[in-house]
Amino acid sequence: IDVRNRLTAVSKAALNTAVTNEVAAASSAFYTTNILSIKQSTIIGGSPQAPGLGGAVLGAYNGIWKGPSAEGASGFKGKEIGIIAAVSFVVAFILAALAAYKHEAIERAMEKSFEAIGAMVGRKPILVVAVTLVLGAAISSGMAMQKAETDAAMLWVPRGSVSLDHNKYTKDSWSSGIAPTLMVVSPKEGGAKNILTAQNLQSLLLVYNQILAVKVDGSKIVNDNKRIADYTDRYGGIWTFDGRDGTRGKCAKWGTACAVQNVLAIFDYNSTLITDEAGIKDRIAKWDKATVKTMIPELGLYKSFEIGDVLGGIKKDGSGHVVGAEAFFWIMQHQEDEQEVEINGNTGMSDPVVMEWEADAVCILGIMKEHPSKKDTKCSQPSGNLEYSGLFTRSFADEFGQAIRSDVAGIGAAYAVIIVYLFINLGKRDSVHSMVAMSFGCLACVGLSYVGGTGLGSLFGVKNNPLNNNIPFLILGLGVDDAFVLVAELTRHITEDKEASVEKLIAATAKTGGASVLVTSLTDALAFFVGASTALPALSAFCIYAGISVVLCFLFQIFLFLPLLAINVERTRGNRFDLLCCFRSSVKHEINDPQGCCCCIWFPRANPPDGLLPKAFEWVGNKTVRTMPGKVGTLVFWLGMFAVGIAGTANIEKNFKLEWFFPSGSYTKKFIDLNDQYFSEGTTFRFYTNDVDLFAQQAEMNEFTSYIDQISAIKQSSLQNWWPNFRSRPTVSPAGTTRADFYRELWAWFGTSAFKDSIMWKDGRCNSKDAAVSATCDPTQGVAHTQISATLRRLGDGPTRFKTVNQMRLDINKIFKDDSGMRAFPF
């Protein structure tokens, strides 16, 4: 996804990135998993058993953790920034001193060098053009070796970040992740605000059943991706969310039921239990009264969430009973199996089954007017008074794709404006000196610079990424600017010495114009190459490609545009028409006396006077520089601007929210707004343990559980922690208990628990879903990995999110006495 296409000050951006890598490291990787508001799933479908055997005694783990809550901050790296600033100042001072001491000698050396190059180019322009084109084609051939980076973590997470290690661990150690489909249900515009009615619940149940009935043809996915890999085992067959009717199920599970959270769970997804308003209020009251994560005998259901998790804008009567709500929150979670696949012509890391399932879902919900993946298929609004918005796995592709498509016209217009300006203003309003052909030559230099830069970058093994789409526009501006400089210098020299030879004119043009082009190109290229040192891979690769393209742009201006200028001078001295160079004009055309261009045979010749811009700037300069009021006014104005800038630096806020990049009016933006208004839920994540000896570190696991329970940033009702369900009290095994005894006890509990997806055993047979296979395993080998899922509360800004998760890392490392950060961590 390319969301950073305004990089006009890359060197500064790179420096800012370099000194804030700690923030980028945590926030980027954290957003890589599940980015926005995600609520933790719960068990639905029938009446599943309560997790574990008996469950933890409420509050039993309180007070074991004595440290601060996870709300600390990482230190601001003032020392490192001071060192960078000091070194930069010293280097700048040394360079400035050298420049002041030897600037004349340096300038003379540069001028002589460019003059010699210009003379050579002017003598044999055709040969130089031919050699340059051959070399340009050679370096451009590297484009055939170009590879694109499709893994978001490898693009936006700084190199060396522990988040990359955590990301790799989760991919390697856990067979699949969880992809949440999140929805907020609200009343349609003009409808009654209270949607907690039998009619609306029946309407919601109808839509829910329609979504469960969605089927995805995996064989089509397999056929569409044969050139990439054989995905028959991974994606083949017919898929549904819950695996009904013999299909392959995609839902994530807690125990034996699919992970879904919906107000309909209170009614056991049974339409016969949704009748009159009194019955609805009675069931909600019994659910609300019960303790979370316990059975509700009156309903025969397990309470896996609080009322506030699924109802927003709750209204209560005088007795405190829920009588109304303005919004529903609905979550459906699936197992996500991302691979490199092609979807709608685009190749990237994705789970195509989830993407297709969600495409049907957004159409059923009436979220989009047209089906996202089926052409010419219209979507209809669901019946009833309810309106749906959501955040889906495919939302980023849908919304960003639509935003990019809407920007295409603007981007095309920007290119057109520069190109039209080039063709109109590079030459004179004259049929001989118009330089239209030279404008094409300038565009050829720009094109070869981009293609050559891409080819060389690919040969160097640098992967392409979406930021590189900005390079053509950047090189176009730079190349056009260089062309104007060289043409202006050539025009000046022709005017001063009309009898000079072509070789002498081109040598003089290179002598005076080449140095100017070199300075601008050198500073731009240096800024990009310095920026390539940033730890952000995407920005680093962009800077490498851009730096190479800038260098090539300079070389093509000298060795392609300059010889074309020499050929153009020969043409104008022969009084030949521009473009139609085989024909001569019957009237002599002088470069300083343009005779106008024929716009059309029905209109007079266009020949506005030259020098409009110079005259305008001369007038402004006379007023602001040569008069005392102008001097005072200019000084006061810019001092005021400087003061405003200094004051503004005190208000600079470092922040990042992915939701900023969703265009206004999108269904995802509406979901975010409603979530903020009614639910304020944050990101789903997991605590992992990696090769921790649970027997030897039972005390640490008790402290770990106590710590998690005390984190105010976590919504406690979302916790799915297997440890306190295994050990209802924070005890350790009695004296004399062996390691084998402990793991046999854990295996016996595991066999009847609802946390089978939370523990991975070292003996792979223990992880088998086949009871006959798992019965032969040896649990005494120990546990390899565990996970505990949780959901953050909605945290206000990027720095707060980073500080919270980063402090969790530090605290957990302290609990397990782990300096590597890989034995236990949140991700």
Secondary structure, DSSP 8 states (H G I E B T S, - for coil): -------S-HHHHHHHHHTTHHHHHHHHHHHHHS-S------B-SS----SSSS---TTTTTTS--S--S-------HHHHHHHHHHHHHHHHHHHHHHHHHHHHHHHHHHHHHHHHHHHHHHSHHHHHHHHHHHHHHHHGGGGG--B---HHHHHS-TT-HHHHHHHHHHHHSS-EEEEEEEEEEE-TTS-S---SHHHHHHHHHHHHHHHT--EEHHHHHHHTTTT---HHHH-SEEESS-GGG-EE-B-EETTEEBEE-GGGGGTT-GGG--SHHHHHHHHHHHHHS-TTEEETTTTEEE-S-HHHHEES-EE-TTS-EEE-SEEEEEEEEEE--EEEEETTEEEEE-HHHHHHHHHHHHHTT-SSB-SSSTT-B----SSSEEEEEE-TTHHHHHHHHHHHHHHHHHHHHHHHHHHHHHHHSS-SBTTT--HHHHHHHHHHHHHHHHHHHHHHHHTT--B-GGGGGHHHHHHHHHHHHHHHHHHHHHHHHHH-TT--HHHHHHHHHHHHHHHHHHHHHHHHHHHHHHTTSS-HHHHHHHHHHHHHHHHHHHHIIIIIHHHHHHHHHHHHTTB-SS-TTSB-SS--BTTB--BEE--TTS-EE---S-HHHHHHHHHHHHHHSSHHHHHHHHHHHHHHHHHHHHHHTT------GGGGS-TT-HHHHHHHHHHHHT-EEEEEEEEEES--TTTTHHHHHHHHHHHHT-TTB-GGG-B-SHHHH-SSS----TT--HHHHHHHHHHHHHHSS-TTSEEESSGGGG-S-HHHHTT--GGG-EEEEEEEEEEE--SSHHHHHHHHHHHHHHHHHHTT-SSS-SEEE-
